[in-house]
């Protein structure tokens, strides 16, 4: 899937992400990918949840995600905006309805 790679590229370009370590970057990227994919109707939870838990290490994954929520939200919104074509019929299921 290319969305996580796009997220990593965006993290590299944004100053607000400059101070995070690699483990936190993986958590932010995977969480933002999960949100962006969910908004597009794609389920990634089967892979995303254990991946985030693994990168959290000995820390509580929910607490880590909560602490990084603002960064996750910013990154997810960038991806969602890129996916939004503005075409009300961009979703084939909606166009068929």
C-alpha contacts under 8 A as a table, 3 or more apart, distances in Angstrom:
res1	aa1	res2	aa2	distance
1	X	4	X	6.81
1	X	5	X	7.78
2	X	5	X	5.22
2	X	6	X	6.22
3	X	6	X	5.02
3	X	7	X	6.16
3	X	33	X	6.21
3	X	79	X	7.83
4	X	7	X	4.91
4	X	8	X	6.24
4	X	29	X	6.08
4	X	30	X	6.53
4	X	33	X	5.83
5	X	8	X	5.04
5	X	9	X	6.28
6	X	9	X	5.03
6	X	10	X	6.20
7	X	10	X	5.04
7	X	11	X	6.13
7	X	29	X	5.70
7	X	32	X	7.68
7	X	33	X	7.35
7	X	75	X	6.93
7	X	79	X	7.55
8	X	11	X	5.03
8	X	12	X	6.33
8	X	25	X	7.88
8	X	29	X	6.51
9	X	12	X	5.14
9	X	13	X	6.54
10	X	13	X	5.06
10	X	14	X	6.29
10	X	75	X	7.66
11	X	14	X	5.40
11	X	17	X	5.72
11	X	18	X	7.62
11	X	25	X	7.84
11	X	75	X	7.83
12	X	15	X	7.98
12	X	17	X	7.33
12	X	18	X	7.29
14	X	17	X	5.70
14	X	18	X	6.92
15	X	18	X	5.16
16	X	19	X	7.26
16	X	71	X	7.95
17	X	20	X	5.84
17	X	71	X	7.51
20	X	24	X	6.14
20	X	25	X	6.30
21	X	24	X	5.48
21	X	25	X	6.15
22	X	25	X	4.84
22	X	26	X	6.21
23	X	26	X	5.19
23	X	27	X	6.44
23	X	55	X	5.64
23	X	56	X	7.20
24	X	27	X	4.99
24	X	28	X	6.08
24	X	55	X	7.49
24	X	56	X	7.72
25	X	28	X	5.06
25	X	29	X	5.91
26	X	29	X	5.14
26	X	30	X	5.95
26	X	52	X	7.48
26	X	55	X	6.94
27	X	30	X	5.29
27	X	31	X	5.95
27	X	51	X	7.98
27	X	52	X	5.27
27	X	55	X	6.46
27	X	56	X	7.38
27	X	65	X	7.16
28	X	31	X	5.20
28	X	32	X	5.99
28	X	65	X	7.40
28	X	68	X	6.80
28	X	71	X	6.86
28	X	72	X	5.17
29	X	32	X	5.19
29	X	33	X	6.00
29	X	72	X	7.17
29	X	75	X	7.65
30	X	33	X	4.97
30	X	34	X	6.10
30	X	48	X	6.28
30	X	51	X	7.66
30	X	52	X	6.79
31	X	34	X	5.03
31	X	35	X	6.33
31	X	48	X	7.19
31	X	52	X	7.42
31	X	65	X	7.70
31	X	72	X	6.37
32	X	35	X	5.12
32	X	36	X	6.07
32	X	72	X	5.14
32	X	73	X	6.74
32	X	75	X	5.92
32	X	76	X	4.43
33	X	36	X	5.16
33	X	37	X	5.90
33	X	76	X	6.62
34	X	37	X	5.25
34	X	38	X	6.00
34	X	43	X	7.62
34	X	44	X	5.89
34	X	45	X	6.82
34	X	48	X	6.59
35	X	38	X	5.08
35	X	39	X	6.22
35	X	76	X	6.19
36	X	39	X	5.18
36	X	40	X	6.49
36	X	76	X	5.43
36	X	77	X	7.45
36	X	79	X	6.23
36	X	80	X	5.47
37	X	40	X	5.04
37	X	41	X	6.29
37	X	42	X	4.93
37	X	43	X	6.68
37	X	44	X	7.06
38	X	41	X	4.93
38	X	42	X	5.03
38	X	43	X	5.77
38	X	44	X	7.44
39	X	42	X	7.37
39	X	80	X	7.38
43	X	46	X	7.70
44	X	47	X	5.71
44	X	48	X	5.83
45	X	48	X	4.79
45	X	49	X	5.56
46	X	49	X	6.31
46	X	50	X	7.42
47	X	50	X	6.11
47	X	51	X	6.27
48	X	51	X	5.09
48	X	52	X	6.09
49	X	52	X	5.37
49	X	53	X	6.21
50	X	53	X	4.92
50	X	54	X	6.00
51	X	54	X	5.14
51	X	55	X	6.43
52	X	55	X	5.22
52	X	56	X	6.19
52	X	61	X	6.71
53	X	56	X	5.11
53	X	57	X	6.88
53	X	60	X	7.86
53	X	61	X	5.26
54	X	57	X	5.63
56	X	59	X	5.32
56	X	60	X	6.68
56	X	61	X	5.29
56	X	64	X	6.90
57	X	60	X	7.95
59	X	63	X	7.57
59	X	64	X	7.05
60	X	63	X	5.28
60	X	64	X	6.33
61	X	64	X	5.09
61	X	65	X	6.14
62	X	65	X	5.17
62	X	66	X	6.04
63	X	66	X	4.94
63	X	67	X	6.14
64	X	67	X	5.14
64	X	68	X	6.27
65	X	68	X	5.09
65	X	69	X	5.79
65	X	72	X	8.00
66	X	69	X	4.99
67	X	70	X	7.80
68	X	71	X	5.48
68	X	72	X	6.13
69	X	72	X	4.99
69	X	73	X	5.95
70	X	73	X	5.11
70	X	74	X	6.19
71	X	74	X	5.14
71	X	75	X	6.18
72	X	75	X	5.26
72	X	76	X	6.00
73	X	76	X	5.10
73	X	77	X	6.04
74	X	77	X	5.26
74	X	78	X	6.40
75	X	78	X	5.18
75	X	79	X	6.50
76	X	79	X	5.19
76	X	80	X	6.04
77	X	80	X	4.92
77	X	81	X	5.90
78	X	81	X	5.23
78	X	82	X	6.28
79	X	82	X	5.04
79	X	83	X	6.21
80	X	83	X	5.03
80	X	84	X	6.10
81	X	84	X	5.09
82	X	85	X	7.37
84	X	87	X	7.74
85	X	90	X	7.09
86	X	90	X	7.85
87	X	90	X	5.23
88	X	91	X	7.59
89	X	92	X	6.65
89	X	94	X	6.24
89	X	95	X	4.90
90	X	94	X	7.83
90	X	95	X	7.32
91	X	94	X	5.35
91	X	95	X	6.28
92	X	95	X	4.98
92	X	96	X	6.19
93	X	96	X	5.32
93	X	97	X	6.52
94	X	97	X	5.20
